[in-house]
């Protein structure tokens, strides 16, 4: 789970950086440790700020921000859905291995109950 969180945060950062670069933002204008080392090119910092303000204050169709969000969302949600499906399969396999006999429930009855639970709780996912 932690690896997936790091992956999607990195993916979002890379996609947003690429988007801003295409708009003309110079990402290196502000150094990583900007509180310790001031930017060398203040006019470029101002230009970056102008671009960002324009993107944030204009109608979406001009800069296609929602297209960026949707494209990121599709990739990230697909990865999350795959993870959730894999996790469910692992848990189901573990439960099958235990055969739920400890609770006195035959395996076939458990699978029927699990299918009913999935139908009720996972329909809208």
TAWO-V63142 format. One line per field, one symbol per residue. psi: psi as a letter, one per 30 degrees, with the letter a starting at -180 (. if undefined). A space follows every 50 residues. Layout:
psi: ???
This chain:
psi: eeeeeeeeeeeeeeeeeeeeeffgkjffejlehffejlkfieeeeeeeee eeeeefflkefefhefeeeeeeeeeeeeeeeeeeeeeeeeeeeeeeefgg fefgkkeeeeeeeeeeeeeefgeg.
